[in-house]
Amino acid sequence: MMNYAYSKSWSHPFMWRTECTSLLLYSFMKVWQLLCMTLSLVPTTTTKRTGKLDINKDVLEAKTLLINLEKDELKDLFMKLGLSDATLHNKYSASVSVYASDLLRAWILGKDGVLKSGGTTWENLRDALISLNHHGVAENV
């Protein structure tokens, strides 16, 4: 019976480790190449959103962009966008996600005369974020 560890192709007991290691490295390189090719197909520039926000389509997308802000930052942002202290207080929630959603809905629906102060557009949201020094978030809006 033949011992495979000492067969012709693996004449040395440690030869199998070398072959396995090189096979593993080759596999890793192939996966890396595929990953790089896949990432190169993804556009690197983001398109700026424009126009008025829609209550049915844009709340989730806008909330996703704002979810990393803290509650005080959300309050400052929506105050800058025209919501009153009363609305900000009434919509308060323990969850940042729920708070962001409620404030976005109130803003998009035009509560507190928001429509008089520029309206509910992506541009106004971007400008308010920039004025509050949230440039990283504003880049994605």
C-alpha positions as CSV (number, residue, x, y, z in Angstrom):
1,M,0.0,0.0,0.0
2,M,1.3,3.4,-0.9
3,N,1.7,6.2,1.6
4,Y,0.4,9.4,-0.1
5,A,2.5,11.7,2.0
6,Y,5.6,10.1,0.5
7,S,4.5,9.5,-3.1
8,K,6.4,10.7,-6.1
9,S,4.8,14.2,-6.2
10,W,5.4,14.7,-2.5
11,S,8.9,13.2,-2.1
12,H,9.6,15.2,1.0
13,P,7.3,15.0,4.1
14,F,6.8,18.8,4.1
15,M,6.3,19.1,0.4
16,W,2.5,18.8,0.7
17,R,2.5,21.9,3.0
18,T,4.3,23.9,0.3
19,E,1.9,22.8,-2.4
20,C,-1.2,23.5,-0.2
21,T,0.2,26.9,0.7
22,S,0.8,27.9,-2.9
23,L,-2.7,26.6,-3.9
24,L,-4.1,28.7,-1.1
25,L,-2.2,31.8,-2.2
26,Y,-3.3,31.3,-5.8
27,S,-6.9,31.0,-4.7
28,F,-6.6,34.1,-2.6
29,M,-5.1,36.0,-5.6
30,K,-7.9,34.9,-7.9
31,V,-10.6,36.0,-5.3
32,W,-8.7,39.4,-4.9
33,Q,-8.7,39.9,-8.7
34,L,-12.4,39.2,-8.9
35,L,-13.1,41.6,-6.1
36,C,-11.0,44.3,-7.7
37,M,-12.8,43.8,-11.1
38,T,-16.2,43.9,-9.4
39,L,-15.3,47.1,-7.5
40,S,-14.1,48.7,-10.7
41,L,-17.5,48.3,-12.2
42,V,-19.1,50.3,-9.5
43,P,-19.2,54.0,-10.3
44,T,-17.1,56.0,-7.9
45,T,-18.9,59.3,-8.2
46,T,-22.2,59.9,-6.6
47,T,-24.9,61.9,-8.3
48,K,-26.4,64.8,-6.3
49,R,-30.1,64.4,-5.5
50,T,-32.2,67.3,-6.6
51,G,-35.8,68.4,-6.4
52,K,-38.5,68.2,-3.8
53,L,-38.6,65.2,-1.4
54,D,-41.6,62.9,-1.7
55,I,-43.2,61.6,1.4
56,N,-43.7,58.1,-0.1
57,K,-40.3,57.6,-1.8
58,D,-37.7,59.7,0.0
59,V,-38.2,59.3,3.7
60,L,-36.3,56.0,4.0
61,E,-33.5,57.2,1.8
62,A,-33.1,60.5,3.7
63,K,-33.3,58.7,7.0
64,T,-30.6,56.4,6.0
65,L,-28.3,59.4,5.3
66,L,-29.2,61.1,8.6
67,I,-29.1,58.0,10.9
68,N,-25.6,58.6,12.1
69,L,-26.4,62.0,13.5
70,E,-27.1,62.3,17.2
71,K,-30.5,63.5,18.5
72,D,-29.2,67.0,19.3
73,E,-27.7,67.3,15.8
74,L,-31.1,66.2,14.3
75,K,-32.9,68.8,16.4
76,D,-30.5,71.5,15.2
77,L,-30.8,70.4,11.6
78,F,-34.6,70.4,11.5
79,M,-34.7,73.7,13.5
80,K,-32.5,75.1,10.7
81,L,-34.9,73.7,8.1
82,G,-37.8,75.5,9.7
83,L,-39.5,73.2,12.2
84,S,-40.6,74.8,15.5
85,D,-39.5,73.9,19.0
86,A,-42.9,72.5,19.7
87,T,-42.8,70.1,16.7
88,L,-39.3,69.1,17.6
89,H,-40.4,68.4,21.2
90,N,-43.6,66.6,20.2
91,K,-41.8,64.3,17.8
92,Y,-39.1,63.3,20.4
93,S,-38.4,59.6,20.6
94,A,-35.9,57.5,22.5
95,S,-34.9,55.9,19.2
96,V,-32.7,58.0,16.8
97,S,-34.2,56.2,13.9
98,V,-37.8,56.9,14.9
99,Y,-37.0,60.5,15.8
100,A,-35.3,61.0,12.4
101,S,-38.3,59.5,10.6
102,D,-40.8,61.6,12.5
103,L,-38.9,64.8,11.9
104,L,-38.4,64.0,8.2
105,R,-42.1,63.4,7.8
106,A,-43.0,66.6,9.6
107,W,-40.6,68.5,7.4
108,I,-41.6,67.0,4.1
109,L,-45.3,67.6,4.9
110,G,-44.5,71.3,5.5
111,K,-45.3,71.6,9.2
112,D,-44.7,75.0,10.8
113,G,-44.5,76.9,7.6
114,V,-41.5,75.1,6.2
115,L,-42.6,75.7,2.7
116,K,-42.2,79.4,3.2
117,S,-38.6,79.1,4.3
118,G,-37.3,77.4,1.1
119,G,-39.3,74.2,0.9
120,T,-38.5,70.5,1.3
121,T,-35.8,70.0,-1.3
122,W,-32.6,67.9,-1.3
123,E,-30.7,71.1,-1.9
124,N,-32.1,72.7,1.3
125,L,-31.3,69.6,3.2
126,R,-27.8,69.6,1.8
127,D,-27.3,73.4,2.6
128,A,-28.6,73.0,6.1
129,L,-26.1,70.1,6.7
130,I,-23.2,72.1,5.4
131,S,-24.2,75.1,7.5
132,L,-24.0,72.8,10.6
133,N,-20.6,71.4,9.5
134,H,-21.9,68.0,8.6
135,H,-20.0,68.0,5.3
136,G,-19.6,64.2,5.2
137,V,-23.3,63.6,5.3
138,A,-24.0,66.5,2.9
139,E,-21.7,64.9,0.3
140,N,-24.0,62.0,0.1
141,V,-27.2,64.0,-0.2
